[in-house]
Amino acid sequence: MDHTLHGCKRSQQRGIPPLVVDLLLQFGAREHAAEGLEILFFDNRSRKRLQAYAGGLIGKLNEQLDTYAVVAGGKVVTVGTRYKRIKHAQ
């Protein structure tokens, strides 16, 4: 998946490695946000899938798993670190 220029900048500024963004895109839970936007994040279920895939590597990435990404039109718009729960749409 491609990144916008803004997404690349924010990833660098916030110290989020590309590996974590790739894992987020592959294993992360998806929550629909505004029209055409999706928020990807690691919930308990996606963390378990990642644990089964990565094994011992997950311990080294554990502090990076509070990451989220906003995706629109097949591109990563921005990434950041979650400090609050993501509210689920009803």
Secondary structure, 3 states (H helix, E strand, C coil): CEECHHHHHHHHHCCCCHHHHHHHHHHCEEEECCCCEEEEECCHHHHHHHHHHHCCHHHHHHHHCCEEEEEECCEEEEEEECCCCCCCCC
